[in-house]
């Protein structure tokens, strides 16, 4: 089957909340379906190479590997889910990748490699995708837009047809800031592969500068004995690690079963030390301030519940509401004051004023809850104003005043009394006047949840949906537990005005036990020495004051330990929080103010490559019969669930469409993730375990041929010949660039010669010659070559590696006056561990440690001491450029520069890599 025509893709992306992972093929999910024929129902088994076991397949399709990698740095979590699905059948089959991710997360990258083609998501503003939305809406079908699919998760599903005896690899990246609730941070992964997986792995790496105080991991689907065998967890100091890597036999639901027991939640929980009052982290001019002091006294509270008793609450809703209220009243502490307000068509209160939480009063309130009955319509405005009035009368603006909290529960929309939503919002704002928070609980789906959210946000609280389910009582209790123990009120984190920029929310009405306040921002240039944080708040009968300073020595130590990953994660934490807060403000605004906020969100979403409500991700090269591209989107709160969005659409890689490329803004966002060589020639080596890059130059004469990749096991090689810059003047350093590349695979007699003018297949035997003006896909002996017109060349070598060659054309104003080539490594995961060459030697594990970061001879750059390959080097922090996505301007890459032709970093000396011929 032709690789271009044999790729059919269906994408549906849907939203819910928590973190779920599903990878199919799975029975009942249209997987393993023969192309152009009826689906067979048989379940086959095929023998797989070591380890020796019978691997379950569905119509010849099986999941070879499924891996979740999560790296957490100071609450910022970066996830990568990778799955490889194999079609061992003699004909094309449909396969699927289906995962659930937290609703609070932002997708930042998605890529597919199948049938020798690479497809990478491209994030752009929604306006650019308007044609797609409009056509899909007119047709009444789902063109792959995101839809709701559960409580707290977003479901991401893509189906595609792959050729016989081939595979597809899916990789999804998403990011979020972990929120502390009830004294811990939770990472929840819903695991549902629905068949045995040859290589299954969940790997969680945690780095917390405060030090980790506790770490646990549990799997709801494992018995205690098996969990102890398969879940490895450890923590010491700042680092924690959890690894879950069950063998195939450990995945089996019984010793003779071909079904998997992996079906449920895999949950990692942890917390950090709170020995210091202040946790102020600064990296690369961005800061994060984590505030969660311990040993504070619980404040007494004034608590009013406003409960909807309209007719729509009949049945399980009112039953579960009463059960939750009875339990909550049982937990109200002595010293608290409370009252209950009920609203249907009329408004009634239990006492009409705050009363102490004595045993007698609590028993009487519980009797009142048991006896009340439903009545009439929904006078939401009247109920809220009555509750606010009670709290206002019982509150006093002094240190002895308890923390006031208003909680409202409703299942519908206002139908009695004042029903105009904008007027209700105004009434509530004017009545509360910022004195205390309002928390709105929306029961079920038949309500305007956006209205409840805006009302809560305008009054220093938040809204939460209570799902109509058997555990609604527990949901209500779970919410109350989060606000049951206020420790501080009127919390303000203050920073010197001339030292900070772009500050996230730093004023909070209340701080609760078990939670955490996080503030992030940018430190102005040259202002780190004056940067500090002052915290002011009101506690139980006393004022709270604290000052936090930056421990610069500790920051240097942290940078040595975590390096670029720390810098990157702190900055992205700030971006994530800023975008979330701007989106929340945008909900409350209209007209020019809303447009301005939208513009800010869009710019940041594109700068940091997040899929947010104002951006969409499309996958280039895939279209349906109407010319629509599949789209990854952020669903609105009130969107329909997946099963209600209509028929799926199939997306096809058409011969008339541009060939798939690897051009993705993701690499611009994370330029340090590139490995390659370009311009004069500058080598960039990305080291994934450090999330940082190393750089070096090679200075040689025009005409010299360098070995970039050499695999001694197969003979596969990539060599590059240098050319000079035509514009060099006498006495001036002559820049050298790659003017000729040769790729050779002797095992199959494959050769490819690439120059800025032509692309020649097997030049030694007079093979065909192609121009950079061509748009073509060539396939020979396991090598797929894709020419992207006037731009780049993609080379996929069997299943071992994928490379990109970038064409640089001269342009007016260019410093280089001759066309040249750049070379980038996209995937080398299956190359031999003995691979050599200036790039090839770095395909496998490389470790280094950086210490003694100091001011260099250039005051704008830092020098440091690096230990790598048991050698100690002096390196300089600098910038190189990745031109793979923008050949004119390039994208800056931050890296540690190794001097003297990479001496000490590369094996041997650079002249060892000079070879006599291009092949």
C-alpha positions in Angstrom: 0.0 0.0 0.0 1.3 3.4 -0.9 2.3 5.2 2.3 0.6 8.5 1.3 -2.7 7.0 0.2 -2.9 4.2 2.8 -3.2 6.5 5.8 -6.8 7.3 6.9 -7.3 9.2 10.1 -10.2 9.9 12.3 -9.8 12.4 15.1 -12.1 13.1 18.0 -10.9 15.0 21.0 -13.2 15.4 24.0 -13.0 16.9 27.4 -13.6 15.8 31.0 -11.3 16.2 34.2 -8.6 14.1 36.0 -5.9 12.2 34.2 -6.9 9.2 32.1 -5.1 7.0 29.8 -6.7 4.7 27.3 -5.0 3.1 24.4 -6.8 0.9 22.0 -7.2 -1.4 20.0 -10.2 -2.5 22.1 -13.1 -4.7 21.5 -16.3 -2.7 20.6 -14.3 0.4 19.6 -14.0 -0.2 15.8 -10.4 -1.2 16.2 -8.6 -3.8 14.0 -11.2 -3.2 11.3 -10.1 -4.4 7.8 -10.1 -1.6 5.3 -13.0 -1.9 2.8 -14.5 -5.0 4.5 -16.7 -6.0 7.4 -15.0 -6.2 10.7 -14.1 -9.7 11.9 -15.1 -10.6 15.4 -12.3 -13.1 16.1 -9.6 -12.4 18.6 -6.3 -13.8 17.5 -3.0 -14.4 19.4 0.4 -14.1 17.8 3.7 -15.1 19.3 6.1 -12.3 20.0 9.8 -12.3 20.4 11.3 -12.4 23.9 10.1 -12.1 26.5 8.2 -15.2 25.4 4.4 -15.0 25.8 1.2 -15.0 23.8 0.4 -11.4 23.0 -3.3 -10.7 22.5 -4.3 -9.1 19.3 -7.5 -7.8 17.9 -7.6 -8.7 14.2 -3.8 -8.7 14.2 -3.5 -5.3 16.0 -1.7 -5.1 19.3 -0.2 -2.4 21.6 3.5 -2.9 21.7 4.3 -0.1 24.2 2.4 2.4 26.3 4.5 4.8 28.4 3.6 7.8 30.6 6.4 10.0 31.6 5.7 12.8 34.2 8.3 15.3 35.4 7.3 17.6 38.2 9.4 20.6 39.1 8.1 22.9 41.8 4.4 21.9 41.2 4.7 22.3 37.5 3.9 19.0 35.8 5.0 18.1 32.3 3.5 14.9 30.9 4.4 12.9 27.8 2.2 9.9 26.8 3.7 7.7 24.1 2.1 4.6 22.6 3.1 2.4 19.7 0.5 0.2 18.0 1.4 -2.6 15.6 -0.6 -4.0 12.8 0.7 -7.5 12.2 -2.1 -8.4 9.7 -1.7 -8.8 6.0 -4.0 -5.9 5.3 -4.7 -2.4 6.5 -6.3 -2.0 10.0 -7.8 0.8 12.0 -6.0 1.6 15.2 -6.6 4.1 18.0 -5.0 6.3 20.6 -7.4 7.2 23.4 -6.4 9.1 26.6 -7.9 11.2 29.2 -6.1 14.2 30.7 -7.0 16.7 33.4 -9.4 19.4 32.4 -7.1 21.9 34.0 -4.2 20.9 31.7 -3.1 22.5 28.5 -2.1 20.3 25.6 1.2 21.6 24.1 2.2 19.0 21.5 0.9 16.0 19.6 2.7 13.9 17.0 2.0 10.8 15.0 4.5 8.7 13.0 2.8 6.1 10.8 3.6 4.4 7.5 6.8 6.3 7.2 5.1 9.7 7.6 5.4 12.2 10.5 2.4 14.3 11.4 2.9 17.1 14.1 0.2 19.4 15.5 0.3 23.0 14.7 -1.2 25.4 17.3 -2.8 28.6 15.9 -5.6 31.0 16.8 -9.2 29.9 16.4 -9.9 32.6 13.9 -7.6 30.9 11.5 -9.6 27.7 11.9 -12.9 29.4 11.5 -13.5 27.8 8.1 -13.2 24.4 9.7 -15.6 25.3 12.5 -18.2 26.8 10.2 -18.2 23.9 7.7 -18.4 21.4 10.5 -21.3 23.2 12.1 -23.2 23.5 8.8 -22.8 19.8 8.1 -23.9 18.9 11.7 -21.0 16.6 12.1 -18.0 16.4 14.4 -14.8 17.4 12.5 -12.6 16.3 15.4 -13.5 19.2 17.7 -13.2 18.6 21.4 -16.3 17.5 23.3 -17.0 16.8 27.0 -16.8 13.2 28.1 -17.0 13.0 31.9 -16.5 14.8 35.2 -13.0 16.2 35.4 -11.1 14.9 32.3 -10.7 15.8 28.7 -10.8 12.7 26.5 -8.5 12.7 23.5 -9.2 10.0 20.8 -7.7 9.5 17.4 -8.4 6.6 15.0 -6.4 5.9 11.9 -5.8 3.2 9.4 -2.3 1.9 9.0 -0.9 -0.4 6.4 -0.2 -4.1 6.7 2.8 -5.1 8.8 3.4 -1.5 10.0 3.0 0.5 13.1 1.9 3.9 14.4 3.5 5.8 17.2 1.5 8.5 19.0 2.9 11.1 21.4 0.9 13.6 23.4 2.4 16.3 25.6 0.4 18.3 28.2 1.2 20.5 31.2 -0.4 21.7 34.3 0.3 23.3 37.7 -0.5 20.8 40.5 -2.9 22.3 43.1 -2.6 21.3 46.8 -5.8 20.0 48.3 -6.3 18.5 51.7 -2.5 18.5 52.5 -1.3 16.9 49.3 -0.7 17.1 45.5 -2.4 14.5 43.4 -1.4 13.0 40.1 -4.1 10.7 38.9 -3.7 8.5 35.7 -6.7 6.5 34.5 -5.2 3.3 33.1 -7.3 1.3 30.6 -5.2 -0.3 27.8 -7.9 -3.0 27.3 -5.3 -5.6 26.3 -2.0 -6.8 27.4 0.9 -4.5 26.5 4.4 -5.7 25.8 6.0 -2.6 27.4 3.8 -0.7 29.8 5.3 2.0 32.0 4.4 4.9 34.2 7.4 6.9 35.3 7.0 9.9 37.6 10.0 12.1 38.6 9.5 14.8 41.2 11.8 17.6 42.2 10.7 20.0 44.9 13.2 22.5 46.3 11.5 22.5 49.7 12.2 18.8 50.1 9.6 16.0 49.9 7.9 15.1 53.1 5.7 12.2 51.9 5.2 10.2 48.7 2.8 7.4 48.0 1.5 5.6 44.9 -1.5 3.4 44.6 -3.4 1.5 41.8 -7.1 0.9 42.4 -6.9 -2.1 40.1 -4.1 -4.0 42.0 -4.3 -6.1 45.0 -1.9 -5.1 47.8 0.6 -7.9 47.2 0.8 -7.2 43.5 1.1 -3.5 44.1 4.0 -4.1 46.4 5.8 -6.1 43.7 5.1 -3.7 40.7 5.1 -0.1 42.2 8.5 1.2 43.0 8.5 4.4 45.0 11.3 6.3 46.8 12.1 9.9 47.9 15.0 11.6 49.6 15.6 15.3 50.0 14.3 17.2 47.0 13.8 14.2 44.7 11.0 11.6 44.5 10.5 8.8 42.0 7.6 6.4 41.2 8.0 3.6 38.6 5.2 1.2 37.6 6.4 -1.3 35.0 4.3 -4.5 35.2 5.4 -7.5 33.1 2.8 -9.0 30.8 2.1 -11.8 33.3 1.5 -9.2 36.0 -1.0 -7.5 33.8 -3.1 -10.6 33.2 -6.4 -10.8 35.0 -5.7 -14.5 35.8 -2.8 -16.8 35.0 -4.5 -18.2 31.9 -6.3 -15.1 30.8 -5.5 -12.9 27.8 -7.4 -10.0 29.3 -5.8 -7.2 31.3 -6.5 -6.2 34.9 -5.1 -2.7 34.3 -8.4 -0.8 34.5 -8.7 2.0 37.0 -6.8 4.8 38.7 -3.0 5.0 39.2 -2.6 7.7 41.8 0.6 9.4 43.0 0.3 11.7 46.0 3.0 13.8 47.7 3.6 16.8 49.8 6.6 19.0 50.6 8.3 20.1 53.8 6.9 23.3 55.4 9.8 23.9 57.8 10.4 27.4 56.4 7.8 30.0 56.4 8.9 31.2 52.9 9.4 29.3 49.7 10.5 31.9 47.1 12.0 30.4 43.9 13.7 32.5 41.3 15.1 31.2 38.0 16.0 33.1 34.8 14.2 36.2 36.0 10.9 34.4 36.8 9.8 33.7 40.3 7.3 31.4 42.0 6.2 32.1 45.6 4.5 29.1 47.4 2.7 30.1 50.6 1.4 27.4 53.0 2.6 28.1 56.5 2.0 25.5 59.2 1.3 25.6 62.9 -1.4 28.2 62.5 -4.5 28.2 64.7 -7.8 27.4 63.0 -10.1 30.5 62.9 -13.6 30.2 64.0 -16.1 30.9 61.2 -19.5 32.3 60.4 -21.2 29.9 58.0 -24.4 30.2 56.1 -25.8 27.6 53.8 -28.2 28.7 51.1 -30.1 25.7 49.7 -32.4 25.4 46.6 -35.6 23.6 47.6 -37.4 24.1 44.3 -39.4 21.3 42.8 -36.6 20.2 40.4 -34.6 19.0 43.5 -37.0 16.2 43.9 -35.8 12.6 44.4 -32.1 11.7 44.8 -30.9 15.3 44.7 -32.7 16.4 47.8 -32.0 13.1 49.5 -28.3 13.4 48.9 -28.3 17.1 49.8 -29.9 16.4 53.1 -27.4 13.6 53.8 -24.5 15.9 53.1 -25.9 18.7 55.2 -26.4 16.4 58.1 -22.8 15.2 57.9 -21.4 18.7 57.5 -23.4 20.0 60.5 -21.9 17.2 62.5 -18.5 18.5 61.6 -19.1 22.2 62.5 -16.8 23.0 65.3 -17.6 24.6 68.7 -16.8 28.3 68.4 -18.4 28.5 64.9 -21.7 30.3 64.2 -24.1 29.2 61.5 -27.5 29.4 59.9 -29.5 27.8 57.0 -31.5 29.6 54.3 -33.9 27.7 52.0 -35.3 29.1 48.7 -38.0 27.9 46.4 -40.8 30.3 45.4 -40.4 31.8 48.8 -37.3 32.3 51.0 -37.1 31.0 54.5 -34.3 30.8 57.1 -33.9 28.4 60.0 -33.1 31.2 62.6 -32.7 34.4 60.6 -29.4 35.2 62.3 -26.1 33.5 63.2 -26.3 31.1 66.2 -23.4 29.4 68.1 -22.6 25.8 67.0 -23.7 24.3 70.3 -24.7 20.7 70.6 -28.3 21.7 71.0 -28.3 24.1 68.1 -26.6 21.6 65.8 -29.2 18.9 66.7 -32.1 21.4 66.1 -30.6 22.3 62.7 -30.3 18.7 61.8 -33.9 18.1 62.6 -34.8 21.1 60.5 -32.9 19.6 57.6 -34.6 16.3 57.9 -38.1 17.9 57.9 -37.9 20.5 55.2 -39.8 19.8 52.0 -39.6 21.1 48.4 -41.7 24.0 47.3 -42.2 25.9 44.0 -39.9 27.7 41.7 -36.3 29.1 42.1 -35.9 32.5 43.8 -32.1 32.3 43.7 -31.7 36.1 44.1 -33.9 36.2 47.2 -32.1 33.3 48.8 -28.7 34.7 48.3 -29.6 38.2 49.5 -31.1 36.7 52.7 -27.9 34.7 53.4 -25.7 37.7 52.7 -27.8 39.8 55.1 -27.4 37.2 57.9 -23.6 37.2 57.5 -23.3 41.0 57.2 -25.2 41.4 60.5 -23.0 38.9 62.3 -19.6 40.1 60.9 -17.4 42.8 62.5 -14.3 44.3 60.9 -11.9 43.6 63.7 -9.3 40.9 64.8 -11.9 39.0 66.8 -14.3 38.6 63.9 -14.6 35.0 62.6 -14.0 34.1 59.0 -17.3 34.4 57.1 -18.3 31.9 54.4 -21.4 31.7 52.2 -22.2 28.5 50.4 -25.0 28.2 47.9 -26.4 25.0 46.3 -28.8 25.1 43.3 -29.8 22.7 40.5 -31.5 25.2 38.2 -31.8 28.7 36.9 -33.6 31.7 38.5 -37.3 31.5 37.7 -38.9 33.5 40.6 -38.3 37.0 41.8 -35.4 38.7 40.1 -34.5 36.5 37.1 -32.2 38.8 35.1 -28.7 37.4 35.6 -26.8 40.6 35.2 -29.0 42.2 37.8 -28.5 39.3 40.2 -24.8 39.6 39.8 -24.9 43.3 40.5 -27.2 42.7 43.6 -24.9 40.1 45.0 -21.7 42.2 44.4 -23.3 45.2 46.1 -24.5 43.2 49.1 -21.2 41.3 49.8 -18.8 44.2 48.9 -15.8 42.0 49.1 -16.3 41.1 52.8 -16.3 37.3 52.4 -16.2 34.6 49.8 -19.2 33.0 48.0 -19.0 29.4 46.9 -21.6 28.2 44.4 -22.3 24.5 44.0 -24.2 23.6 40.8 -26.1 20.3 41.1 -26.4 18.5 37.7 -26.3 19.8 34.1 -29.6 21.7 33.9 -28.2 25.0 34.9 -26.1 27.9 33.7 -22.8 26.9 35.3 -21.0 29.9 33.7 -23.4 32.2 35.6 -22.5 30.5 38.9 -18.8 30.7 38.1 -18.8 34.4 37.3 -20.8 35.1 40.5 -18.3 33.2 42.6 -15.2 34.8 41.0 -16.7 38.2 41.5 -17.0 37.5 45.2 -13.6 35.8 46.0 -14.8 32.2 45.8 -15.2 29.5 43.2 -17.9 27.3 41.7 -18.0 23.6 41.6 -20.3 21.2 39.7 -21.9 18.5 41.7 -22.6 15.5 39.4 -25.8 13.6 39.7 -24.4 10.3 40.8 -24.4 7.8 43.7 -21.5 9.8 45.3 -23.1 13.2 45.2 -23.2 13.2 49.0 -19.4 12.6 49.1 -18.9 15.3 46.5 -20.6 17.9 48.7 -18.7 16.8 51.8 -15.4 16.8 49.8 -16.1 20.5 48.8 -16.9 21.5 52.4 -13.7 19.8 53.7 -11.6 22.2 51.6 -13.1 25.3 53.2 -13.9 23.9 56.7 -10.7 25.2 58.3 -9.8 28.8 57.5 -6.4 29.8 58.9 -6.0 33.4 57.5 -8.2 36.0 56.0 -7.4 39.1 53.8 -4.1 37.6 52.7 -1.9 39.8 50.6 1.5 38.9 49.2 3.4 42.2 48.5 6.5 42.7 46.3 8.5 45.9 45.5 6.7 47.7 42.7 10.0 48.5 40.8 11.2 44.9 41.1 8.4 42.8 39.7 6.4 42.6 36.4 3.4 40.6 35.2 2.3 39.5 38.7 -0.3 36.8 39.1 -3.1 37.0 41.7 -1.6 38.0 45.0 -4.6 38.9 47.1 -6.8 36.1 48.6 -9.8 36.5 50.8 -9.1 33.4 52.8 -6.4 30.7 53.2 -7.5 27.3 54.2 -5.7 24.5 56.0 -4.3 21.9 53.6 -4.3 24.3 50.6 -1.6 26.6 49.2 -1.4 30.1 47.7 0.9 30.3 44.6 2.0 33.7 43.1 4.3 34.0 40.1 5.8 36.8 38.1 8.9 38.3 36.5 11.7 39.9 38.3 12.8 43.1 36.6 16.4 43.2 35.2 19.1 44.0 37.8 16.5 43.9 40.6 17.1 40.5 42.1 19.1 42.0 45.0 16.1 44.1 46.1 13.5 41.4 45.4 11.5 40.2 48.4 8.0 39.3 49.5 6.0 40.7 52.4 3.0 38.7 53.5 0.2 40.4 55.5 -3.0 38.7 56.7 -5.4 38.4 59.6 -5.3 35.2 61.7 -7.2 34.0 64.8 -7.4 37.1 66.9 -4.1 38.4 65.6 -2.3 39.9 62.6 0.0 37.8 60.5 3.2 39.3 59.1 6.2 37.7 57.4 9.0 38.8 55.0 10.6 36.4 52.5 14.0 36.9 50.9 15.7 35.1 48.0 18.5 32.8 49.1 20.8 33.4 46.1 23.2 30.6 47.1 20.4 28.1 47.3 19.1 29.2 43.9 22.5 28.6 42.4 22.6 25.1 44.0 19.1 24.4 42.6 20.2 25.4 39.1 23.1 23.1 39.4 20.8 20.3 40.4 18.0 20.8 37.9 19.5 23.2 35.3 17.5 24.3 32.3 14.4 22.2 33.5 14.1 24.5 36.5 14.3 27.6 34.5 11.9 26.4 31.9 9.3 25.0 34.4 9.3 28.2 36.5 8.6 30.3 33.5 5.9 28.0 32.2 4.3 27.9 35.6 4.0 31.7 35.4 2.6 31.5 31.9 0.1 28.8 32.9 -1.2 30.7 35.9 -1.4 34.0 34.0 -3.4 32.4 31.2 -5.8 30.7 33.6 -6.3 34.0 35.5 -6.8 36.0 32.3 -9.4 33.5 31.1 -11.2 33.8 34.4 -11.3 37.6 34.2 -12.4 37.4 30.6 -15.6 35.5 31.7 -16.7 38.6 33.6 -16.0 41.1 30.9 -17.8 42.4 27.8 -16.9 44.7 24.9 -13.5 46.3 24.6 -12.3 44.9 28.0 -13.1 41.3 27.0 -11.4 41.8 23.6 -8.3 43.1 25.3 -8.1 40.1 27.6 -8.7 37.8 24.7 -5.8 39.4 22.8 -3.5 38.9 25.9 -4.6 35.2 26.3 -4.1 34.5 22.6 -0.6 36.0 22.5 0.5 34.0 25.5 -1.1 30.8 24.3 0.8 31.1 21.0 4.0 32.2 22.6 4.0 29.2 24.9 2.2 26.9 22.5 -0.8 25.9 24.7 -4.1 24.7 23.4 -6.5 27.1 25.3 -10.1 28.2 24.6 -8.6 30.8 22.1 -6.3 28.4 20.2 -6.6 25.2 18.3 -4.2 22.5 17.1 -4.5 21.2 13.6 -2.5 18.3 12.1 -1.0 19.2 8.8 -1.3 16.8 5.9 -4.6 15.1 7.1 -7.9 16.2 5.6 -11.4 14.7 5.2 -13.5 14.6 2.0 -14.5 18.3 2.6 -10.9 19.5 3.0 -11.2 19.9 6.8 -8.2 19.1 9.0 -8.6 17.3 12.3 -8.6 19.7 15.2 -7.6 19.5 18.8 -9.6 21.9 20.8 -10.4 23.0 24.4 -14.0 22.3 25.1 -16.3 24.8 26.8 -17.8 23.9 30.2 -21.3 23.3 28.7 -20.3 21.3 25.6 -22.1 18.1 24.8 -20.7 14.8 25.8 -18.9 12.7 23.2 -21.7 10.3 22.5 -24.0 13.2 21.5 -21.8 14.9 18.9 -22.8 12.9 15.9 -20.9 10.7 13.4 -17.2 10.5 13.2 -15.4 11.9 10.2 -12.5 10.2 8.5 -9.4 12.2 7.6 -7.2 11.1 4.6 -3.7 12.0 3.6 -4.4 13.1 0.0 -1.9 13.1 -2.8 -3.1 16.6 -3.6 -2.3 17.9 -0.1 1.1 19.1 1.0 3.2 16.2 2.2 3.4 15.9 6.0 6.2 17.8 7.6 7.7 18.1 11.0 7.4 21.8 11.1 5.9 22.6 14.5 5.8 25.7 16.7 6.5 23.3 19.6 10.2 23.3 18.8 10.2 27.1 18.7 8.6 27.0 22.1 11.1 24.5 23.4 14.1 25.1 21.2 16.4 23.2 23.5 14.7 20.0 22.4 16.5 20.0 19.1 19.6 18.0 18.1 21.3 18.9 14.9 23.9 21.0 13.1 23.5 24.2 11.1 25.2 27.3 9.8 28.9 27.7 10.5 28.6 24.7 11.6 27.1 25.0 15.0 26.2 21.6 16.7 23.3 21.5 19.2 22.9 18.4 21.4 19.7 18.1 23.4 20.1 16.0 26.6 16.6 14.9 27.6 17.3 13.7 31.1 18.7 17.2 31.9 16.1 19.1 29.7 19.1 21.2 28.6 21.4 21.4 25.6 25.1 21.4 24.9 26.6 23.2 21.9 30.0 23.3 20.1 31.4 24.5 16.8 33.7 22.7 14.4 36.1 25.0 12.6 37.5 23.4 9.4 38.4 24.3 5.8 36.0 24.3 2.8 36.0 20.9 1.1 36.4 18.9 4.3 33.9 16.0 4.8 32.8 15.3 8.4 31.2 12.2 9.7 27.9 13.1 11.4 26.4 9.6 12.0 28.1 6.2 11.6 26.5 3.0 12.7 29.2 0.2 12.8 26.6 -2.5 13.1 24.7 -1.7 9.9 27.1 0.5 8.0 24.5 3.3 7.9 26.2 6.7 7.7 25.5 10.4 7.3 28.4 12.6 6.1 28.5 16.3 5.3 30.9 18.4 3.2 31.8 22.0 4.0 31.6 24.9 1.6 32.9 28.5 2.2 31.0 31.7 2.2 31.5 33.4 -1.2 31.5 36.9 0.4 34.4 36.3 2.7 37.1 39.0 2.3 40.8 38.6 2.5 42.0 38.4 6.1 38.4 37.8 7.4 37.4 34.5 9.0 35.7 32.4 6.3 32.5 30.9 7.6 31.9 27.3 6.5 28.6 25.7 5.9 27.2 22.3 4.7 26.9 22.3 0.9 26.6 18.5 0.4 25.1 15.7 2.5 25.4 12.0 1.8 23.2 9.3 3.5 24.1 5.7 2.9 22.7 2.3 3.9 25.1 -0.3 2.4 22.9 -3.2 3.6 20.3 -2.2 0.9 22.6 -0.3 -1.5 20.8 2.9 -0.7 22.4 6.3 -1.2 21.0 9.8 -1.1 23.0 12.9 -2.1 21.6 16.2 -1.1 22.9 19.7 -2.2 21.1 23.1 -2.2 20.4 22.5 -5.9 19.4 18.8 -6.2 18.4 15.6 -4.4 19.8 12.5 -6.1 18.8 8.9 -5.3 21.7 6.4 -5.7 24.0 8.8 -7.6 26.7 6.2 -8.2 24.3 4.1 -10.3 22.7 7.0 -12.2 19.5 7.2 -10.1 16.8 9.8 -10.5 17.5 13.5 -9.7 14.9 15.7 -8.0 14.8 19.5 -7.6 13.9 21.4 -4.4 10.9 22.7 -6.4 9.4 19.2 -6.4 6.9 17.9 -3.9 7.5 14.2 -3.7 7.6 11.1 -1.5 10.1 8.4 -2.4 10.3 4.9 -0.9 13.1 2.4 -1.4 14.2 -0.5 0.7 12.7 0.7 4.0 13.8 4.3 3.5 11.1 6.9 3.0 12.2 10.3 1.6 9.7 13.2 1.7 10.6 16.4 -0.2 8.8 19.5 1.1 8.9 22.0 -1.7 11.6 24.6 -1.4 11.9 24.0 2.3 13.1 20.7 3.8 13.7 17.0 3.3 12.5 14.2 5.7 14.4 10.9 5.7 12.9 8.0 7.7 15.3 5.0 7.8 13.2 1.8 8.4 12.1 1.9 12.0 15.5 3.1 13.3 15.7 6.9 12.8 14.2 10.0 11.2 16.3 13.0 10.0 15.5 16.4 8.6 17.6 18.3 6.1 16.7 22.0 5.9 17.4 24.1 2.8 18.8 27.6 3.4 18.3 30.0 0.5 20.1 33.3 0.3 17.9 36.4 0.7 18.5 40.1 0.6 20.3 41.2 3.7 21.5 37.7 4.5 25.0 37.5 6.1 25.6 34.3 4.0 25.8 34.6 0.3 25.6 31.0 -0.7 22.8 28.4 -0.3 23.5 25.7 2.3 22.0 22.9 4.3 21.2 22.2 8.0 20.8 18.7 9.4 18.5 17.7 12.3 17.9 14.5 14.2 14.2 13.9 14.9 14.3 10.3 16.2 17.2 8.0 16.8 15.7 5.7 19.4 16.4 2.5 17.6 19.9 3.2 16.3 22.7 1.0 17.5 24.1 1.9 20.9 27.6 1.8 19.3 26.7 4.6 16.8 29.5 7.2 16.4 29.9 10.5 14.5 29.9 14.1 15.7 26.1 13.7 16.3 25.7 9.9 16.5 27.8 9.5 19.6 25.1 11.5 21.5 22.1 9.3 20.5 22.2 7.5 23.8 22.6 8.3 27.5 24.8 11.4 28.2 25.1 12.8 31.6 26.8 15.9 32.9 26.9 18.1 36.0 27.3 21.8 36.0 28.7 23.7 39.1 30.3 26.9 40.0 28.2 29.1 37.8 29.9 32.5 37.7 30.2 35.7 35.7 32.3 35.1 32.5 34.7 37.3 30.7 31.7 38.5 28.7 29.5 40.2 31.4 26.3 39.1 29.5 27.2 35.4 29.8 27.9 33.0 32.6 30.8 30.6 32.8 30.6 27.3 34.7 32.5 24.1 35.4 31.1 21.0 33.7 31.9 17.4 34.4 31.1 15.2 31.4 32.6 11.9 30.4 34.8 12.0 33.5 36.3 15.3 32.2 36.2 18.7 33.7 35.6 21.6 31.3 34.9 25.3 31.4 31.7 26.0 29.6 29.8 29.2 28.8 26.0 29.8 28.8 25.1 31.1 25.4 22.7 31.0 22.5 22.7 29.2 19.3 20.0 29.1 16.7 17.7 26.4 15.4 16.8 27.1 11.8 14.7 24.0 11.2 11.4 25.9 11.4 12.4 29.4 10.3 15.3 29.3 7.9 15.6 33.1 7.8 15.5 34.2 11.4 15.8 31.0 13.4 14.8 30.3 17.0 17.2 30.9 19.8 18.5 27.8 21.8 19.9 28.3 25.2 22.8 25.9 25.8 26.1 25.3 27.5 28.8 26.0 24.9 31.9 23.7 24.9 35.0 25.5 23.5 37.8 24.4 21.2 35.9 22.3 18.7 34.0 20.4 21.4 37.2 19.2 23.1 36.4 17.1 26.1 32.8 16.6 25.0 33.3 14.6 21.8 35.1 11.4 21.8 38.7 11.9 20.6 39.5 15.1 18.7 37.4 16.7 15.9 39.9 15.7 13.2 39.1 12.0 14.0 35.7 12.7 12.2 37.2 13.8 8.9 36.4 11.2 6.2 37.7 11.0 2.6 34.4 10.5 0.8 30.7 11.6 1.0 29.6 7.9 1.0 
